[in-house]
Amino acid sequence: MDDLERRLRTTNLNLLPILRAVLKYKNLTRAAEALNITQSGVSNSLKQLRAHFGDDLLSRDGRSLRLTEKSKQLIEPLERALRSVGEVLSNPRFEPGSSRQQFRVATADYVAAITAPEMAAMLRREAPSITVRLMTARGRSAMDLRAGDIDMIISPLQIAQAAIYDSPVVAREFALEPLYREPFLCLAHADDRDFARGLTREEYLARPHASFHLDVTAHASLEHGYLIEQGISQFNRIQTSDFRILPLIAARSDCIVLVPQSVARMALRAMPLIAAPPPLPIPDLELVMIWLRARSEEAELAWLRDRLKKCIALSVAGEPPATLTGRDGSDKKFPFPQAGEGLKKSRRPAAHRKPAKTARKKGKSR
C-alpha cells in the first residue's frame, strides 16, 4: 500500500465538501444551510478537520471569522481535487451506437412477445452493443425498482395505481408515462358451439376458465380485480403467470380464457381458436412505463422509453383488423388500437387481494 492509498483509506473524504463550504462562507450557519445539514454537524466536522490539519483553519476576528494561512493554502488544491472527483463520478455522454449499457425491464410475458422482435431489430440498427433484458414482473417489482435491481416496470395502469400510487409517499418516488392501450378478448376452442353462438353473462361465469394470476402475493389481474369488485366469481380450472400459455389451454380444452387483444391476434393465427369480446365490462388494458423519478433526467433511460414506444407502435402498425366471432354468431371487425393512445380514467382493481369465496345459488352469482 503506497502513501496515497493509505491516506485515502484513513481519511474521511466526506469532510472535504464541508471544508470547502466552511472556507467559502467563513460562517458555520451559512455553510450548514448550503450543505443542507445542521450547524452542529458542520461544527463537529470542523473539529475533525482541525485535528487532521493541526490548524484552526478559521480564527476569531472580532465578531467574524477569518481564514488562517493554512486554510488559504488549501483552497486551490481542494477545488482541484473536488473537480477531479466530480469528473471521475460524472456519467459520460450517452451514445447508443457505442454504449454497452444493460437495461433491465420487468413486465409481462406478452409485452415481451410484442416488443422484443422490434427491439432486437432496432438495437441492431442503432445500438448493437446494448442489452435489453425483459424479465417477468413479480409482486415485489416495485421494491426491485427502488433497490436499483431493475430500471423500469411496464405494468397495467390500474395495477400500478393499486400497488404503488395508493401511497402518496411511495408514489413520489416513481414517474409514469403511458405506453399502450388495448381491450381484452375471450378465446375458446374452434369447435366450441356454445361459445360461437354467444354466451350470456351467467353462462360465461358458469364455464371453466383458465386465467392469469401473477404470484402468491398478488394476482395483478384486471379480470380478477373486476370480479372481486363486483362480488362475483368464476371457476378457474387453471391459473398461470404466463399469458401466452392461456391460448394453448383453450386450444386443448373446454376452458375459456381472457387475454389482451395482441395475444389473441397471435394465437388466432396459429391455433384452432375463435374469439369474442367478453360479456363482462372488463376494463381495457392500459400499459404504462414506471421508473424512479430521481432518474428522469438520465439520457439513457429517456432513450429506452422512447424506443419502447416506437417498438410497440411498429409492432401494431399496419395490422389488419381481427375477424372475431360475435355473440350473435356473425363475424365482426375489431381494429387494433395504436400505441400511445390516450388513457381513459379507470377504476382500480383490488390488485393485492386474493379472490374471496362468494356464495352462489342455483347457478346465479351474487
NORWOJO-V802340 format. One record per helix or strand of 2 or more residues. SS is the DSSP state (~ for helix, > for strand). FROM is the first residue (numbers start at 1). TO is the last residue. If there is no record, write none. Layout:
SS&FROM&TO / SS&FROM&TO
//
This chain:
~&3&10 / ~&15&25 / ~&28&35 / ~&39&53 / >&58&61 / >&64&67 / ~&69&89 / >&102&107 / ~&109&126 / >&131&136 / ~&141&147 / >&152&156 / ~&157&163 / ~&168&171 / >&174&182 / >&184&189 / ~&193&197 / ~&201&206 / >&208&212 / ~&222&230 / >&235&240 / ~&243&252 / >&256&260 / ~&261&270 / >&273&276 / >&285&292 / ~&293&295 / ~&299&316 / >&322&325 / >&331&334 / >&360&361 / >&364&365
//
